[in-house]
Amino acid sequence: MGRKRCVGADCSKMAAGCCGVKKQKLSGSPGSGGPGGVGAGNGVAGTGHCGSDLGIGSSSTVAAGNMNRVNGLGCPGGSSSSTNALSPTPGGYNSTGLSPNLSPGSGSGSGGRKMVVSAEMCCFCFDVLYCHLYGYQPPRTPRFTNDSFPLFVTWKIGRDKRLRGCIGTFSAMNLHPGLREYTLTSALKDSRFPPVTRDELPRLFCSVSLLTNFEDVGDYLDWEVGVHGIRIEFFNEKGSKRTATYLPEVAKEQGWDHIQTIDSLLRKGGYKAPITNDFRKTIKLTRYRSEKMTMSYAEYIAHRQHHHYQNGTGHPLPPYNHYS
């Protein structure tokens, strides 16, 4: 009751602004500007990054060939797609040799179906970044599925896993080119951070989030903390449409309830007036789920040693370094 599946064109409209207001990127983590801090964005469909520290950014479109990007952090966020159903399980590698810590994140999976996201996707992202930083040829086409999904790539660093970059898109992209693009965009072009360097590689964690099950809901409270990501649309004090998004994990990681999450998103989206319950009721909210996989650099090294060359990389194994 009171909810509607977001399919096709309707979803792509959402893509335009997960985070906040100024750039057309969407991020899935909170940005700087409020609890958790998120970027701002205009209501443009397409891309975005996460946010400053948590994972949601604002809704703004990033210059990069008209791609719709989004900041979604506290961490990731994402939007429209023509494919809402999960695709078949990817072929390729299994997770043999990975540590027990390598596992799907909260909010992963949907309805008991097999997950599409896999450890190989995180390995591929590390390969892409490693090759770029060291001047190797880009890795060849991976073996996992190339189905289309809205997606986010998130980088965190250090023992405390501080956000280092998070950018994604609500528009469905084929996973092979999509992960290539957003691996580098999130690591090198998240405006909240300087580009990732070679020296930081050994301390990085990579997360891949595939977004699914978009639903428009009639009540801004009709979503579950820790299960759903949310994207809101609202009109600011000047009558301009704004959008912002948080990935499913953000509210839970920050310890926020529904109201705190909504209010944080409004601030991240650039709303500066007092927030009243009547205003919250004017928000258009879309909820979604995500499949998330996280891998550390050490796990990446172990995985590549176990499956050397299976994903087509021809460069030497990167050196293993312990945390400093």
C-alpha positions as CSV (number, residue, x, y, z in Angstrom):
1,M,0.0,0.0,0.0
2,G,1.2,3.5,-0.8
3,R,4.3,2.3,-2.7
4,K,5.2,1.9,-6.3
5,R,8.0,0.1,-8.0
6,C,10.4,2.4,-9.8
7,V,11.1,1.0,-13.2
8,G,12.8,2.2,-16.3
9,A,12.6,5.9,-17.0
10,D,11.2,6.7,-13.5
11,C,14.3,5.3,-11.9
12,S,16.6,7.2,-14.2
13,K,15.1,10.4,-13.1
14,M,16.1,9.6,-9.5
15,A,19.7,9.1,-10.5
16,A,20.4,12.7,-10.6
17,G,21.2,13.6,-7.1
18,C,21.9,11.3,-4.3
19,C,23.8,13.6,-2.2
20,G,23.3,17.2,-2.2
21,V,23.4,20.1,-4.3
22,K,26.3,21.4,-6.2
23,K,27.7,18.8,-8.6
24,Q,25.7,16.3,-10.3
25,K,27.3,13.5,-8.6
26,L,25.7,11.1,-6.2
27,S,27.5,9.7,-3.3
28,G,26.3,7.1,-0.8
29,S,27.9,8.5,2.3
30,P,27.1,11.5,4.4
31,G,28.9,14.5,3.3
32,S,30.3,17.4,5.2
33,G,27.6,19.8,6.0
34,G,25.5,18.0,8.6
35,P,25.6,14.9,10.6
36,G,27.8,12.7,8.6
37,G,28.2,15.4,5.9
38,V,27.0,15.0,2.4
39,G,27.4,16.8,-0.8
40,A,24.7,18.8,-2.3
41,G,23.0,18.4,-5.6
42,N,20.5,19.6,-8.0
43,G,17.8,17.4,-9.2
44,V,19.6,15.9,-12.1
45,A,19.4,12.3,-13.0
46,G,22.6,10.4,-13.1
47,T,25.6,10.2,-11.0
48,G,27.0,11.1,-7.7
49,H,29.3,10.3,-4.9
50,C,28.8,9.4,-1.3
51,G,29.2,12.2,1.0
52,S,31.9,13.6,3.1
53,D,32.4,11.1,5.8
54,L,29.5,8.7,5.8
55,G,28.2,7.8,2.4
56,I,25.7,10.0,0.8
57,G,26.3,12.9,-1.4
58,S,24.2,15.4,-3.0
59,S,22.4,15.2,-6.3
60,S,24.5,16.9,-8.8
61,T,25.7,15.9,-12.1
62,V,29.4,15.4,-12.6
63,A,31.1,16.5,-15.7
64,A,32.2,13.4,-17.4
65,G,30.4,12.8,-20.5
66,N,27.0,13.4,-19.1
67,M,27.2,10.4,-16.9
68,N,24.9,10.5,-13.9
69,R,27.0,10.1,-10.8
70,V,26.1,10.2,-7.2
71,N,27.8,10.5,-3.8
72,G,26.2,8.1,-1.5
73,L,28.2,7.7,1.7
74,G,28.2,8.0,4.8
75,C,29.1,5.9,1.9
76,P,27.4,4.7,-1.3
77,G,24.1,5.6,-2.9
78,G,22.6,5.1,-6.3
79,S,19.6,5.3,-8.5
80,S,17.7,4.6,-11.6
81,S,18.0,1.6,-13.7
82,S,16.2,-0.4,-16.3
83,T,17.0,-3.6,-14.5
84,N,15.5,-4.0,-11.1
85,A,15.5,-7.8,-10.9
86,L,18.7,-9.5,-9.8
87,S,20.7,-11.1,-12.6
88,P,22.0,-14.6,-12.7
89,T,24.8,-15.5,-10.4
90,P,28.1,-14.5,-11.9
91,G,30.5,-17.1,-13.2
92,G,34.2,-17.1,-12.7
93,Y,35.9,-17.3,-9.4
94,N,34.9,-18.6,-6.1
95,S,35.9,-17.1,-2.8
96,T,38.5,-19.8,-1.9
97,G,41.4,-18.4,-0.1
98,L,39.6,-15.4,1.3
99,S,39.4,-14.6,5.0
100,P,36.2,-15.0,7.0
101,N,36.1,-11.2,7.2
102,L,35.4,-10.9,3.4
103,S,31.6,-11.0,3.4
104,P,28.6,-9.1,2.1
105,G,27.7,-6.0,4.0
106,S,24.5,-5.2,5.8
107,G,21.6,-4.8,3.5
108,S,23.1,-7.3,1.0
109,G,21.0,-9.7,-0.8
110,S,17.3,-9.6,-1.4
111,G,14.5,-12.1,-0.8
112,G,16.8,-15.0,-0.3
113,R,17.9,-15.0,-3.9
114,K,21.5,-15.6,-4.9
115,M,23.6,-12.5,-4.8
116,V,25.2,-11.0,-7.9
117,V,27.9,-9.0,-6.1
118,S,31.1,-11.0,-5.6
119,A,34.6,-10.8,-4.3
120,E,35.9,-10.8,-7.8
121,M,34.3,-7.4,-8.4
122,C,36.3,-6.0,-5.5
123,C,39.5,-7.7,-6.9
124,F,38.8,-6.2,-10.3
125,C,38.4,-2.7,-8.8
126,F,41.8,-3.1,-7.0
127,D,43.3,-4.3,-10.2
128,V,42.0,-1.3,-12.1
129,L,43.3,1.1,-9.5
130,Y,46.7,-0.7,-9.1
131,C,47.3,-0.7,-12.9
132,H,46.4,3.0,-13.1
133,L,48.7,4.1,-10.3
134,Y,51.6,2.0,-11.5
135,G,51.2,2.8,-15.2
136,Y,50.3,-0.8,-16.3
137,Q,47.9,-1.6,-19.1
138,P,44.3,-1.8,-17.7
139,P,43.3,-5.3,-16.7
140,R,41.4,-7.3,-19.4
141,T,37.8,-8.1,-19.3
142,P,36.8,-10.0,-16.1
143,R,34.8,-13.2,-16.0
144,F,32.0,-12.1,-13.7
145,T,28.6,-11.1,-15.1
146,N,28.3,-8.0,-17.3
147,D,24.7,-7.4,-16.4
148,S,23.5,-3.9,-15.8
149,F,23.0,-2.3,-12.3
150,P,23.1,1.0,-10.6
151,L,26.3,0.8,-8.7
152,F,28.7,2.5,-6.2
153,V,32.4,1.9,-5.5
154,T,33.6,3.0,-2.1
155,W,37.1,3.3,-0.8
156,K,38.0,3.4,2.9
157,I,41.4,3.5,4.5
158,G,43.2,2.5,7.7
159,R,42.2,0.4,10.8
160,D,39.4,2.8,11.5
161,K,38.1,2.6,7.9
162,R,37.8,6.3,7.2
163,L,36.0,7.2,4.0
164,R,38.5,7.8,1.2
165,G,36.2,8.1,-1.8
166,C,32.7,7.0,-2.8
167,I,31.0,7.7,-6.1
168,G,28.4,5.8,-8.1
169,T,25.4,6.1,-10.4
170,F,21.7,5.4,-10.2
171,S,21.6,4.7,-13.9
172,A,22.1,1.0,-14.7
173,M,25.5,0.3,-16.2
174,N,27.1,-2.9,-17.5
175,L,29.3,-4.0,-14.7
176,H,32.6,-4.4,-16.6
177,P,32.8,-0.8,-17.9
178,G,30.8,0.6,-14.9
179,L,33.2,-0.8,-12.3
180,R,36.2,0.3,-14.3
181,E,34.9,3.9,-14.5
182,Y,33.7,4.3,-10.9
183,T,36.8,2.6,-9.5
184,L,38.9,5.5,-10.8
185,T,36.3,8.2,-10.4
186,S,35.7,7.3,-6.7
187,A,39.4,6.9,-5.9
188,L,40.7,9.9,-7.9
189,K,37.9,12.4,-8.5
190,D,35.8,12.6,-5.3
191,S,36.0,16.3,-4.7
192,R,36.0,15.8,-0.9
193,F,39.4,14.1,-1.0
194,P,42.7,14.3,-2.8
195,P,43.4,11.5,-5.3
196,V,44.4,8.1,-3.8
197,T,48.2,7.5,-4.0
198,R,50.3,4.4,-4.4
199,D,51.4,4.7,-0.7
200,E,47.8,4.4,0.4
201,L,47.0,1.2,-1.5
202,P,48.1,-1.3,1.3
203,R,45.7,0.4,3.7
204,L,42.6,0.5,1.5
205,F,39.3,-1.3,1.6
206,C,37.2,-1.6,-1.5
207,S,33.4,-2.0,-1.4
208,V,31.2,-2.6,-4.4
209,S,27.4,-1.9,-4.0
210,L,24.8,-3.0,-6.6
211,L,21.5,-1.3,-6.1
212,T,18.2,-3.1,-6.6
213,N,14.5,-3.1,-5.7
214,F,13.7,0.6,-6.1
215,E,10.3,1.6,-4.7
216,D,8.5,4.9,-4.5
217,V,6.7,5.1,-1.1
218,G,4.0,7.5,0.1
219,D,5.2,7.9,3.6
220,Y,8.7,9.2,4.3
221,L,8.9,6.8,7.3
222,D,8.2,3.7,5.2
223,W,11.6,2.2,5.1
224,E,13.8,0.2,7.4
225,V,17.1,1.3,9.0
226,G,19.9,-1.0,8.0
227,V,17.8,-2.6,5.2
228,H,16.9,0.2,2.8
229,G,18.9,3.0,1.1
230,I,16.8,6.1,0.6
231,R,16.7,8.8,-1.9
232,I,14.7,12.0,-1.3
233,E,13.4,14.7,-3.5
234,F,12.3,18.1,-2.0
235,F,12.1,21.7,-2.9
236,N,14.3,24.1,-1.0
237,E,13.6,27.6,0.4
238,K,14.0,29.1,-3.1
239,G,11.7,26.6,-4.8
240,S,14.4,24.6,-6.5
241,K,14.2,20.8,-6.5
242,R,17.0,19.0,-4.6
243,T,17.8,15.3,-4.2
244,A,20.0,13.4,-1.8
245,T,20.6,9.8,-1.0
246,Y,22.1,7.5,1.7
247,L,23.1,3.9,1.0
248,P,21.5,1.2,3.3
249,E,24.4,1.0,5.7
250,V,24.7,4.7,6.5
251,A,21.9,5.2,9.0
252,K,22.8,2.1,10.9
253,E,26.5,2.9,11.1
254,Q,25.7,6.4,12.4
255,G,23.2,5.2,14.9
256,W,20.4,7.3,13.4
257,D,16.7,6.8,13.5
258,H,14.3,7.6,10.7
259,I,13.9,11.3,11.5
260,Q,17.7,11.9,12.1
261,T,18.5,10.3,8.8
262,I,15.9,12.3,6.9
263,D,17.0,15.5,8.5
264,S,20.7,14.7,7.8
265,L,19.8,14.1,4.1
266,L,17.9,17.4,4.0
267,R,20.9,19.3,5.3
268,K,23.2,17.4,2.9
269,G,20.9,18.4,0.1
270,G,21.3,22.0,1.0
271,Y,18.0,22.7,2.9
272,K,18.8,25.4,5.4
273,A,15.4,26.4,6.9
274,P,14.1,24.9,10.1
275,I,12.9,21.3,9.5
276,T,9.3,20.7,10.6
277,N,7.2,17.6,10.5
278,D,4.9,19.2,7.9
279,F,7.9,19.8,5.7
280,R,9.1,16.2,6.0
281,K,5.7,15.1,4.8
282,T,6.3,16.9,1.5
283,I,9.4,14.8,0.7
284,K,9.2,12.3,-2.1
285,L,11.1,9.2,-1.0
286,T,12.3,6.3,-2.9
287,R,13.7,3.3,-1.0
288,Y,16.0,0.7,-2.4
289,R,18.2,-2.2,-1.4
290,S,21.8,-3.0,-2.2
291,E,24.1,-6.0,-2.5
292,K,27.5,-5.1,-1.0
293,M,30.9,-6.8,-0.9
294,T,33.9,-5.4,0.9
295,M,37.5,-6.5,0.5
296,S,40.8,-5.3,2.1
297,Y,44.0,-4.9,0.2
298,A,45.5,-7.9,2.1
299,E,42.5,-10.0,1.0
300,Y,42.9,-8.8,-2.5
301,I,46.6,-9.9,-2.5
302,A,45.6,-13.4,-1.1
303,H,42.9,-13.7,-3.7
304,R,45.1,-12.8,-6.5
305,Q,47.9,-15.2,-5.4
306,H,45.3,-18.0,-5.3
307,H,43.8,-17.1,-8.7
308,H,46.8,-15.6,-10.4
309,Y,46.0,-14.4,-13.9
310,Q,42.5,-15.8,-14.0
311,N,41.1,-12.4,-14.3
312,G,43.4,-11.5,-17.2
313,T,45.8,-9.3,-15.4
314,G,49.3,-9.6,-16.8
315,H,51.2,-7.3,-14.4
316,P,53.3,-8.6,-11.5
317,L,51.6,-9.2,-8.2
318,P,51.7,-6.0,-6.2
319,P,53.9,-6.1,-3.1
320,Y,52.2,-7.0,0.2
321,N,52.6,-4.5,2.9
322,H,51.3,-4.7,6.5
323,Y,49.5,-1.7,8.0
324,S,51.9,0.8,9.3
